[in-house]
Structure formats: C-alpha cells, structure tokens
C-alpha cells in the first residue's frame, strides 16, 4: 500500500524538474490510482512503523531515480537513447553500491551454501549457475524495457504500468492461491485503479496527437 506513493513522488519531481505540466487532470489521475491501490490492498498486511518508513523512503528515492533517469535518457547531448548504453553506464555504479551490501547480508549464507561453493554434486552447481544466468537475463531484459519505455514516454507512465503488474499479481494471489479473499472494498479498489490507468492512457494518447 505504501509503495503506491512512488507515483506521487514521481509526479512531484517531474513537475519540479519541468518534465510534466502541473495539470489538474494529471494530478487527479495519480490520486485516483493511489486511492485505488490503497483500497485494493486494504487489510492485506499488518502495519509496522519501521517497515512503513523504509518503504516511504524507497518510494521517495524511486521517484527521484526515474525522474533523473528520464532527464538523462531524453537529453540528446548525452546520446543515451539506446537503453543498452544507459545500462552500460549505470551498471558500474549500481554494482559498487550493491555488491558490498550483498556480501554483508548474504555473504556467509552463499559461502556456506551446498548449492554453490560447498556443493558435492556438479549437477547442482550447473543447475544453480543456469538459474542465476536465467535470472540475470530476465533482469537485463526488464532493465532494457524499462529504460526504453521511459525514453519514449515518461517515468510516470512506467510507474503506472507497474500498477497494472501489481494488480495482476495481487489478483492472481488472492483468487488462485488464497481462494478469493477479495473483499468488496478490494474489488472496488481494483476497478478504481484500472479506471485511473485507462484515463492516463487516454490523456497520453490525446496529447500525442
């Protein structure tokens, strides 16, 4: 639920950096989608202050990240319109940031894992390597598609497309796995979200003419 505030932060930063015009309709659509997400995920988890603050901080950084990414990708002087070029320049910084954290958090677990370093069966190592390669390939393709979408549209559109993904995942988990625990409020929230996404797409298409 708190993660949905990333939409608001992206819109705020986009207006500050003059990537989006402060239109009442655009603000209304974002509020509509966020409200729908709150309704859709209401009572799905228990509240914890520390987790709430971490998610809000993550949403704030996400808003700044995609706004800056849009400014960088769409700036012709930098020649970063190709998403592979963008990933090529960003990956070293991301690697240097995440690698120490990965070693600190998962280093001991990975070092003592019988699936990798302490494996006694070569087949386990091969299958683990294949799984890691497949996950890395999917992550790479996801990054390419995200930056390509931001280049042709905006960070706000990317975030709203992420809402569609969340709706699909939550719908599948609640109907197929948890045997349809959607309350009337949750169902109404899903409808409101879809309505907001449709309105955003319609307005984007209308302005593109």
C-alpha positions in Angstrom: 0.0 0.0 0.0 2.7 2.5 1.0 4.7 1.6 -2.2 1.9 3.2 -4.3 3.1 6.6 -3.1 6.0 6.3 -5.5 3.5 7.6 -8.1 3.0 10.8 -6.2 6.8 11.3 -5.7 7.4 10.8 -9.4 4.8 13.3 -10.3 6.1 15.8 -7.8 9.7 15.5 -9.0 8.6 15.6 -12.7 6.7 18.9 -12.0 9.7 20.3 -10.1 12.1 19.4 -13.0 9.5 20.6 -15.6 9.1 17.2 -17.2 5.4 17.3 -16.6 3.0 20.2 -16.6 1.1 20.7 -13.3 -2.3 19.7 -14.9 -5.2 19.2 -12.6 -6.3 16.2 -14.7 -2.9 14.5 -14.3 -2.8 15.1 -10.6 -6.3 13.8 -10.4 -5.4 10.6 -12.2 -2.4 9.9 -9.9 -4.6 10.4 -6.8 -7.2 8.2 -8.3 -4.7 5.4 -8.9 -3.1 5.7 -5.5 -6.5 5.7 -3.8 -7.5 2.6 -5.7 -4.3 0.9 -4.7 -4.9 1.7 -1.0 -8.4 0.3 -1.3 -7.2 -2.8 -3.2 -4.5 -3.7 -0.7 -6.5 -2.6 2.4 -6.0 -5.0 5.4 -3.7 -7.3 3.3 -0.8 -6.7 5.7 -0.3 -5.5 9.3 1.2 -2.1 9.9 4.7 -1.8 11.2 6.3 1.7 11.6 9.9 0.7 10.7 8.8 -1.0 7.5 6.4 1.9 6.7 9.3 4.4 7.0 11.6 2.3 4.9 9.0 1.8 2.1 8.2 5.6 2.1 12.0 6.4 1.8 12.2 3.8 -1.0 9.2 5.4 -2.8 10.9 8.9 -2.4 14.1 7.6 -3.9 12.3 5.8 -6.7 10.5 9.0 -7.7 13.8 10.9 -7.8 15.5 8.0 -9.6 13.1 7.7 -12.5 12.8 11.5 -12.9 16.6 11.8 -13.2 16.7 8.8 -15.5 14.1 10.4 -17.8 16.0 13.7 -17.9 19.2 11.8 -18.7 17.8 9.5 -21.3 15.8 12.1 -23.1 18.7 14.6 -23.3 20.0 14.4 -26.8 23.5 15.7 -25.9 24.3 12.6 -23.8 23.4 10.1 -26.6 21.8 7.6 -24.2 18.7 7.0 -26.1 19.7 3.3 -26.5 18.7 1.6 -23.3 21.8 -0.7 -23.5 24.1 2.4 -23.5 22.2 3.6 -20.4 22.6 0.3 -18.6 26.3 0.2 -19.6 27.0 3.5 -17.9 24.8 2.8 -14.8 25.8 -0.7 -14.0 29.3 0.0 -12.6 27.8 2.5 -10.1 25.0 0.1 -9.2 27.4 -2.8 -8.8 29.7 -0.8 -6.5 26.7 0.1 -4.4 25.0 -3.2 -4.1 28.0 -5.6 -4.0 29.2 -4.7 -0.5 25.6 -5.0 0.8 25.2 -8.3 -0.9 28.4 -9.7 0.7 27.5 -8.2 4.1 23.9 -9.6 4.1 24.2 -12.8 2.1 28.0 -13.5 2.0 28.1 -16.1 4.8 25.0 -17.8 3.5 26.3 -18.0 0.0 29.7 -19.1 1.1 28.3 -22.0 3.1 25.6 -22.9 0.6 25.7 -26.5 -0.6 24.2 -25.3 -3.9 27.3 -23.3 -4.8 30.6 -23.3 -3.0 30.2 -26.4 -0.8 28.3 -28.4 -3.4 29.3 -32.1 -3.6 27.4 -32.7 -6.8 28.5 -31.0 -10.1 24.9 -31.1 -11.4 23.7 -28.8 -8.5 26.4 -26.3 -9.4 25.5 -26.4 -13.1 21.7 -26.0 -12.3 22.4 -23.2 -9.9 24.5 -21.4 -12.5 21.8 -21.8 -15.1 19.2 -20.4 -12.7 21.4 -17.4 -11.9 22.0 -16.9 -15.6 18.3 -17.0 -16.4 17.5 -14.6 -13.6 20.3 -12.2 -14.8 19.0 -12.4 -18.4 15.4 -11.6 -17.3 16.7 -8.7 -15.1 18.6 -7.4 -18.1 15.6 -7.6 -20.4 13.5 -5.9 -17.7 16.0 -3.0 -17.4 16.1 -2.6 -21.2 12.3 -2.5 -21.4 12.1 0.0 -18.5 14.6 2.5 -20.0 13.1 2.1 -23.4 9.6 2.9 -22.1 10.9 5.9 -20.1 12.7 7.2 -23.2 9.5 7.0 -25.4 7.1 8.1 -22.6 8.0 9.1 -19.1 8.8 7.8 -15.6 5.2 8.4 -14.6 4.0 6.2 -17.4 6.5 3.5 -16.3 5.2 3.7 -12.7 1.6 3.5 -13.8 2.4 0.4 -16.0 3.9 -1.1 -12.8 0.5 -0.6 -11.2 -1.0 -2.9 -13.8 1.6 -5.5 -12.9 0.7 -5.2 -9.2 -3.0 -5.6 -10.0 -2.4 -8.8 -11.9 -0.1 -10.3 -9.3 -2.4 -9.4 -6.4 -5.4 -10.7 -8.3 -3.8 -14.0 -9.0 -2.5 -14.4 -5.5 -5.9 -13.6 -3.9 -8.0 -15.6 -6.3 -5.9 -18.6 -7.2 -3.7 -19.1 -4.2 -5.7 -17.6 -1.3 -9.1 -18.8 -2.6 -10.7 -15.4 -3.4 -10.2 -13.3 -0.3 -11.0 -10.1 -2.1 -13.5 -8.0 -0.1 -16.0 -5.7 -1.8 -13.6 -2.8 -0.9 -10.7 -4.6 -2.5 -12.7 -5.2 -5.7 -13.8 -1.6 -5.8 -10.1 -0.5 -5.4 -9.1 -2.7 -8.3 -11.8 -1.1 -10.5 -10.7 2.4 -9.5 -7.0 1.5 -10.3 -8.0 0.2 -13.8 -10.1 3.3 -14.4 -7.1 5.5 -13.5 -4.8 3.6 -15.8 -7.3 3.9 -18.6 -7.7 7.6 -18.1 -3.9 8.2 -18.0 -3.5 6.2 -21.3 -6.4 8.1 -22.9 -5.0 11.5 -21.9 -1.5 10.5 -23.1 -2.8 9.4 -26.4 -4.9 12.6 -26.8 -1.8 14.8 -26.0 0.3 12.9 -28.5 -1.9 13.8 -31.4 
